[in-house]
Amino acid sequence: MVPEEGRPEMRRPFFAVLGGMGTLATESFIRLVNRAVPTHTDQDFLDYVVFNDASVPDRTAFILGRSDDDPFPVLADDVAKATAMGAAFIVLTCNTAHVFHERLQALTDVPILHMPRGAVAKLTESYPGARCRRVGFLGTEGSRASGVYRRAVEEAGYTFVEPDQRLQDRITSLIYDDVKGSGDLNLARYESVLRDMLDPSGPCHCDALILGCTELSVLNEAFPMPQLPIIDAQAVLVQDTAARALALR
């Protein structure tokens, strides 16, 4: 079947992934989506198109005023392309980029999944407020400044806890130096950050944590710690994406 635009359509409904922010995190997301679906043949896998748009300028640098290179026009172009292709829904696989979510959604009738809201919904399900008050956020300085997670967490009735600057610097190093930079995933560096956020005698003394950066999700995939009260935003997005895509069949 050929649509009015003259472009061939995919045989089944498909979704579009806006990735490349960064590429290793996008690879992790796709790998986990593929694993989330029971498969025995090629045709059992989900149908999707990936925009690994590594040209998207750094979101944190722009949000913090360290760069004038605005990511929004690049993301808007990707949304327009995904819409023109006929995507049933769009997945934005960068937490920090959700500062642009409302503006991007205004450009299209195609639903764009909201990773922070999905993560907080999972938080309320797994760690209800009666036994979990203080929720620590681990992510980029850009995500912190944008307030995307703070709003969602506080609206759900929790106390939103940010790391102090020294601990934030360690988190930033994990994101930019380790995962985005060298690709060297260090268990000790990652686990020490989690333990310090959860330490009952520490300044944060969190009851649960949200991993609100997909580079941290890469570390969580490499070093899963199910014994710790962690909500991995990307892992939640994987499940939401798979469920929505399967429902289209």
KEKE-3310 file (N, C-alpha, C; in steps of 0.2 Angstrom, whole numbers, plus 5000, padded with zeros to 4 digits):
npx = (5004:5003:5004:4997:5008:5016:5026:5031:5022:5026:5022:5016:5009:5021:5034:5043:5060:5068:5084:5102:5107:5115:5123:5127:5118:5106:5108:5107:5094:5087:5091:5086:5072:5071:5073:5062:5051:5043:5050:5051:5053:5058:5048:5041:5047:5047:5041:5050:5057:5073:5080:5095:5101:5115:5119:5112:5113:5121:5111:5111:5121:5115:5104:5109:5115:5128:5130:5125:5119:5105:5096:5082:5077:5083:5078:5064:5064:5067:5055:5046:5049:5047:5033:5029:5033:5023:5023:5016:5018:5030:5046:5056:5072:5080:5082:5085:5081:5068:5064:5060:5048:5034:5034:5038:5028:5017:5019:5015:5002:5005:5007:5020:5030:5032:5045:5050:5037:5032:5042:5040:5027:5029:5037:5027:5020:5029:5036:5027:5021:5018:5028:5039:5047:5058:5064:5078:5086:5096:5104:5108:5115:5108:5095:5091:5091:5080:5069:5060:5059:5058:5046:5037:5039:5037:5023:5018:5018:5030:5046:5058:5074:5090:5107:5122:5134:5146:5144:5135:5145:5152:5142:5140:5152:5152:5142:5147:5161:5163:5153:5148:5160:5174:5168:5171:5165:5163:5161:5163:5164:5151:5142:5146:5141:5127:5126:5130:5120:5109:5113:5108:5114:5119:5119:5109:5101:5091:5076:5072:5078:5079:5085:5088:5094:5099:5112:5116:5107:5113:5124:5116:5111:5122:5127:5116:5106:5096:5093:5093:5083:5079:5073:5074:5073:5074:5072:5059:5053:5056:5048:5035:5035:5036:5024:5015:5018:5015:5002:4997:4996)
npy = (4994:5011:5027:5044:5053:5046:5038:5021:5011:5004:4987:4983:4992:5004:5010:5025:5029:5041:5044:5043:5051:5048:5038:5025:5023:5023:5011:5002:5004:4999:4986:4981:4983:4973:4962:4962:4956:4941:4930:4919:4919:4929:4937:4939:4950:4967:4981:4995:5011:5018:5034:5038:5051:5058:5071:5079:5093:5095:5093:5097:5107:5117:5120:5125:5136:5136:5134:5140:5132:5126:5112:5110:5113:5102:5091:5093:5092:5079:5074:5078:5071:5058:5058:5060:5048:5040:5035:5026:5029:5039:5038:5045:5044:5051:5058:5071:5078:5079:5091:5098:5092:5095:5105:5098:5089:5097:5099:5088:5075:5063:5052:5056:5047:5049:5049:5053:5054:5041:5034:5039:5035:5021:5021:5025:5014:5003:5008:5014:5029:5028:5020:5025:5040:5049:5053:5050:5059:5055:5061:5071:5088:5096:5090:5092:5106:5109:5104:5094:5081:5084:5090:5080:5070:5077:5080:5068:5066:5064:5068:5076:5073:5080:5077:5083:5095:5090:5076:5076:5080:5068:5060:5066:5064:5050:5049:5057:5055:5042:5033:5041:5045:5037:5024:5015:5005:5006:4997:4999:5013:5017:5010:5016:5028:5026:5020:5030:5039:5032:5030:5029:5037:5048:5064:5064:5052:5044:5035:5028:5028:5036:5033:5044:5046:5041:5036:5032:5022:5013:5009:5002:4992:4985:4982:4976:4979:4972:4971:4984:4999:5005:5014:5013:5024:5022:5008:5006:5014:5005:4994:5000:5004:4992:4986:4995:4994:4980:4980:4986:4977)
npz = (5000:4996:5003:5002:5001:4994:4999:5003:5015:5031:5034:5046:5061:5068:5079:5083:5088:5096:5097:5100:5110:5123:5110:5115:5126:5118:5111:5122:5126:5114:5114:5126:5124:5113:5120:5129:5123:5120:5109:5094:5081:5067:5064:5076:5083:5088:5078:5073:5070:5071:5075:5077:5081:5082:5081:5089:5099:5115:5128:5142:5142:5135:5143:5154:5150:5145:5132:5116:5107:5102:5106:5102:5088:5081:5087:5084:5070:5069:5075:5066:5055:5059:5061:5048:5043:5048:5061:5075:5088:5098:5105:5116:5120:5130:5145:5149:5138:5140:5144:5133:5130:5130:5120:5109:5108:5105:5092:5085:5082:5085:5099:5111:5121:5139:5148:5162:5169:5168:5175:5188:5190:5191:5202:5212:5212:5216:5227:5238:5246:5260:5265:5260:5259:5255:5240:5230:5217:5203:5190:5175:5177:5170:5169:5182:5184:5175:5181:5178:5184:5197:5198:5195:5205:5217:5215:5216:5229:5236:5245:5236:5233:5230:5226:5235:5229:5227:5227:5215:5206:5205:5200:5187:5182:5180:5170:5159:5158:5160:5153:5142:5138:5139:5139:5148:5160:5177:5191:5205:5206:5202:5211:5223:5223:5223:5236:5244:5242:5248:5261:5277:5287:5280:5271:5262:5264:5257:5254:5242:5225:5209:5194:5183:5170:5155:5153:5165:5166:5157:5165:5175:5168:5165:5178:5187:5202:5210:5224:5229:5232:5218:5205:5188:5175:5161:5160:5164:5154:5143:5146:5145:5132:5125:5129:5124:5110:5107:5109:5098:5089)
capx = (5000:5007:5000:4996:5014:5020:5031:5029:5021:5028:5017:5012:5011:5028:5035:5049:5064:5072:5090:5108:5108:5120:5122:5127:5111:5101:5109:5105:5087:5085:5093:5081:5066:5070:5072:5056:5046:5044:5051:5053:5054:5060:5042:5039:5050:5043:5042:5052:5062:5077:5084:5101:5103:5120:5120:5108:5117:5121:5105:5113:5125:5111:5099:5113:5118:5135:5130:5119:5117:5099:5094:5075:5076:5085:5073:5058:5065:5066:5048:5042:5051:5044:5026:5028:5033:5017:5024:5011:5020:5037:5049:5061:5076:5084:5079:5086:5078:5061:5062:5056:5043:5028:5034:5038:5021:5013:5021:5012:4996:5007:5009:5027:5030:5035:5049:5049:5031:5032:5046:5036:5021:5032:5039:5022:5018:5034:5037:5021:5023:5017:5035:5045:5046:5063:5066:5084:5087:5102:5104:5112:5113:5102:5088:5090:5089:5074:5064:5056:5058:5056:5038:5033:5040:5033:5016:5016:5018:5036:5051:5063:5081:5095:5114:5125:5138:5152:5141:5133:5151:5153:5137:5141:5158:5150:5138:5151:5168:5163:5148:5148:5167:5178:5165:5173:5160:5166:5156:5164:5162:5144:5139:5148:5136:5121:5126:5130:5113:5105:5116:5104:5117:5122:5115:5103:5097:5085:5072:5072:5082:5077:5090:5085:5099:5100:5119:5116:5103:5118:5127:5111:5110:5128:5128:5110:5106:5089:5092:5092:5077:5080:5068:5077:5068:5074:5069:5052:5051:5056:5042:5030:5036:5035:5017:5011:5019:5012:4994:4995:4996)
capy = (5000:5017:5033:5050:5056:5042:5034:5015:5011:4997:4982:4983:4998:5004:5016:5028:5030:5047:5042:5046:5055:5046:5032:5019:5023:5021:5004:4999:5004:4994:4979:4979:4982:4967:4956:4962:4953:4934:4929:4913:4920:4936:4941:4941:4956:4973:4985:5002:5015:5022:5040:5039:5057:5060:5078:5084:5097:5093:5096:5100:5113:5122:5122:5128:5142:5135:5134:5143:5127:5124:5105:5109:5112:5096:5086:5095:5090:5072:5072:5079:5065:5052:5059:5059:5041:5036:5031:5026:5033:5041:5037:5050:5041:5055:5061:5078:5081:5080:5098:5100:5087:5099:5109:5093:5086:5102:5099:5082:5072:5056:5053:5055:5044:5054:5044:5054:5052:5034:5032:5041:5030:5015:5023:5025:5007:4999:5011:5019:5035:5026:5017:5028:5047:5053:5050:5053:5059:5054:5063:5077:5094:5099:5088:5095:5113:5109:5103:5089:5075:5087:5092:5074:5067:5081:5080:5061:5066:5062:5073:5076:5074:5080:5076:5089:5097:5085:5070:5077:5079:5061:5057:5069:5060:5043:5050:5060:5053:5034:5030:5044:5046:5031:5018:5011:5005:5005:4995:5002:5020:5017:5008:5020:5034:5023:5018:5037:5042:5028:5029:5032:5042:5053:5070:5062:5047:5042:5029:5025:5032:5036:5034:5048:5048:5034:5033:5028:5015:5008:5006:4998:4986:4981:4980:4976:4978:4972:4972:4991:5002:5009:5015:5014:5027:5018:5001:5007:5016:4999:4990:5004:5004:4985:4985:4999:4991:4974:4982:4988:4971)
capz = (5000:4995:5005:4998:5000:4989:5002:5005:5022:5034:5034:5053:5065:5071:5083:5081:5093:5095:5101:5099:5116:5118:5106:5119:5129:5113:5110:5128:5125:5109:5116:5131:5120:5110:5125:5133:5119:5118:5102:5092:5074:5065:5064:5083:5086:5087:5072:5075:5067:5076:5073:5081:5079:5087:5080:5094:5104:5122:5132:5148:5141:5133:5148:5159:5147:5143:5125:5113:5102:5104:5103:5100:5081:5078:5089:5081:5064:5070:5076:5060:5050:5062:5060:5041:5041:5050:5067:5079:5094:5098:5111:5117:5125:5134:5151:5150:5133:5141:5145:5127:5128:5129:5114:5104:5108:5102:5084:5081:5085:5087:5106:5113:5128:5144:5153:5169:5172:5168:5181:5194:5191:5193:5209:5217:5212:5219:5234:5240:5251:5267:5268:5256:5259:5252:5234:5227:5209:5200:5183:5173:5180:5165:5171:5189:5183:5171:5186:5176:5189:5204:5198:5195:5211:5222:5213:5218:5236:5239:5245:5231:5236:5225:5229:5235:5223:5227:5224:5209:5202:5204:5195:5181:5179:5178:5164:5154:5158:5159:5148:5135:5136:5138:5139:5154:5166:5183:5196:5211:5206:5201:5217:5229:5222:5225:5243:5247:5242:5252:5267:5282:5291:5276:5270:5257:5267:5253:5254:5235:5220:5202:5189:5178:5165:5151:5154:5172:5164:5154:5171:5179:5164:5166:5185:5191:5209:5212:5231:5231:5230:5212:5199:5182:5171:5155:5161:5164:5147:5139:5147:5143:5125:5123:5130:5119:5103:5107:5109:5091:5084)
cpx = (5004:5002:5001:5003:5018:5025:5028:5028:5024:5021:5012:5014:5018:5028:5042:5053:5068:5078:5096:5110:5109:5118:5122:5121:5106:5102:5106:5097:5084:5086:5088:5074:5065:5070:5066:5050:5047:5045:5054:5055:5056:5054:5039:5042:5046:5045:5044:5057:5067:5081:5089:5104:5108:5122:5116:5113:5116:5115:5107:5117:5121:5106:5103:5116:5125:5136:5124:5116:5111:5097:5087:5074:5078:5080:5066:5058:5064:5059:5044:5043:5047:5036:5025:5028:5027:5018:5018:5012:5027:5040:5055:5066:5082:5080:5079:5082:5070:5059:5059:5050:5036:5028:5035:5031:5016:5014:5017:5006:4999:5010:5017:5027:5034:5039:5049:5043:5030:5036:5043:5030:5023:5034:5033:5019:5022:5036:5032:5024:5022:5024:5041:5043:5051:5065:5072:5084:5094:5101:5109:5110:5108:5095:5086:5087:5082:5068:5059:5054:5056:5048:5035:5034:5036:5025:5013:5016:5024:5041:5056:5069:5086:5102:5117:5130:5143:5149:5138:5139:5153:5148:5138:5147:5156:5146:5143:5158:5168:5159:5149:5155:5171:5175:5167:5168:5163:5161:5157:5162:5154:5140:5141:5143:5129:5121:5126:5123:5108:5107:5111:5107:5120:5117:5109:5098:5090:5082:5072:5076:5079:5083:5087:5090:5100:5107:5119:5112:5108:5122:5122:5110:5116:5129:5121:5110:5099:5087:5091:5086:5078:5075:5073:5073:5068:5071:5062:5049:5051:5050:5035:5029:5034:5027:5013:5011:5015:5004:4992:4994:4989)
cpy = (5006:5023:5038:5053:5052:5038:5027:5014:5004:4993:4982:4990:4998:5010:5019:5030:5036:5046:5046:5051:5052:5039:5025:5018:5020:5013:5000:4998:4999:4987:4976:4978:4975:4961:4956:4959:4946:4933:4922:4913:4927:4940:4943:4947:4962:4977:4992:5004:5019:5028:5040:5045:5060:5067:5082:5087:5094:5097:5100:5107:5119:5125:5126:5135:5142:5135:5137:5138:5124:5117:5105:5109:5105:5091:5087:5092:5082:5070:5073:5073:5059:5052:5058:5052:5037:5033:5032:5029:5034:5040:5041:5047:5045:5059:5068:5082:5082:5087:5101:5096:5091:5102:5104:5090:5090:5102:5093:5079:5065:5057:5052:5053:5049:5049:5046:5053:5045:5031:5033:5036:5023:5016:5022:5018:5002:5002:5016:5023:5033:5023:5020:5036:5051:5050:5054:5053:5059:5056:5068:5083:5098:5097:5091:5102:5113:5108:5097:5084:5078:5088:5085:5070:5070:5080:5073:5061:5064:5068:5072:5078:5074:5079:5083:5090:5092:5078:5070:5077:5072:5058:5060:5065:5053:5044:5052:5057:5045:5032:5034:5045:5040:5024:5013:5011:5002:5003:4999:5010:5021:5015:5012:5026:5032:5023:5025:5040:5039:5028:5033:5038:5048:5058:5068:5058:5046:5035:5025:5030:5031:5037:5038:5051:5041:5032:5030:5022:5010:5005:5001:4992:4981:4978:4980:4975:4978:4972:4979:4994:5007:5008:5017:5017:5023:5012:5001:5009:5010:4995:4994:5004:4997:4984:4989:4996:4985:4975:4984:4983:4968)
cpz = (5000:4998:5001:4996:4995:4992:5004:5013:5025:5035:5041:5056:5068:5075:5081:5088:5092:5099:5099:5104:5122:5115:5110:5123:5124:5112:5116:5127:5120:5111:5121:5128:5117:5115:5129:5129:5118:5111:5100:5084:5073:5066:5071:5086:5084:5080:5074:5070:5072:5072:5078:5079:5084:5086:5085:5098:5111:5125:5138:5147:5139:5139:5153:5157:5145:5136:5122:5107:5104:5101:5100:5093:5078:5080:5086:5074:5064:5071:5070:5055:5053:5061:5053:5039:5043:5056:5071:5086:5094:5105:5111:5123:5128:5139:5151:5144:5134:5143:5139:5126:5126:5122:5108:5103:5104:5094:5081:5085:5087:5095:5107:5120:5133:5149:5160:5172:5173:5174:5187:5195:5193:5201:5214:5217:5217:5226:5236:5246:5258:5269:5264:5255:5254:5246:5231:5220:5207:5192:5181:5177:5176:5168:5178:5188:5179:5176:5184:5181:5195:5204:5199:5201:5216:5221:5216:5226:5240:5240:5240:5234:5230:5229:5230:5229:5222:5224:5217:5204:5200:5199:5188:5178:5177:5171:5158:5153:5156:5153:5142:5133:5134:5137:5144:5160:5172:5189:5203:5211:5206:5208:5223:5229:5225:5233:5247:5247:5247:5259:5272:5286:5287:5275:5266:5261:5264:5255:5248:5231:5213:5198:5183:5172:5161:5152:5160:5171:5161:5160:5175:5175:5165:5173:5189:5198:5212:5220:5233:5228:5224:5207:5193:5177:5164:5155:5161:5157:5142:5140:5144:5135:5122:5123:5125:5112:5102:5106:5102:5087:5084)
residu = (MET:VAL:PRO:GLU:GLU:GLY:ARG:PRO:GLU:MET:ARG:ARG:PRO:PHE:PHE:ALA:VAL:LEU:GLY:GLY:MET:GLY:THR:LEU:ALA:THR:GLU:SER:PHE:ILE:ARG:LEU:VAL:ASN:ARG:ALA:VAL:PRO:THR:HIS:THR:ASP:GLN:ASP:PHE:LEU:ASP:TYR:VAL:VAL:PHE:ASN:ASP:ALA:SER:VAL:PRO:ASP:ARG:THR:ALA:PHE:ILE:LEU:GLY:ARG:SER:ASP:ASP:ASP:PRO:PHE:PRO:VAL:LEU:ALA:ASP:ASP:VAL:ALA:LYS:ALA:THR:ALA:MET:GLY:ALA:ALA:PHE:ILE:VAL:LEU:THR:CYS:ASN:THR:ALA:HIS:VAL:PHE:HIS:GLU:ARG:LEU:GLN:ALA:LEU:THR:ASP:VAL:PRO:ILE:LEU:HIS:MET:PRO:ARG:GLY:ALA:VAL:ALA:LYS:LEU:THR:GLU:SER:TYR:PRO:GLY:ALA:ARG:CYS:ARG:ARG:VAL:GLY:PHE:LEU:GLY:THR:GLU:GLY:SER:ARG:ALA:SER:GLY:VAL:TYR:ARG:ARG:ALA:VAL:GLU:GLU:ALA:GLY:TYR:THR:PHE:VAL:GLU:PRO:ASP:GLN:ARG:LEU:GLN:ASP:ARG:ILE:THR:SER:LEU:ILE:TYR:ASP:ASP:VAL:LYS:GLY:SER:GLY:ASP:LEU:ASN:LEU:ALA:ARG:TYR:GLU:SER:VAL:LEU:ARG:ASP:MET:LEU:ASP:PRO:SER:GLY:PRO:CYS:HIS:CYS:ASP:ALA:LEU:ILE:LEU:GLY:CYS:THR:GLU:LEU:SER:VAL:LEU:ASN:GLU:ALA:PHE:PRO:MET:PRO:GLN:LEU:PRO:ILE:ILE:ASP:ALA:GLN:ALA:VAL:LEU:VAL:GLN:ASP:THR:ALA:ALA:ARG:ALA:LEU:ALA:LEU:ARG)
# end
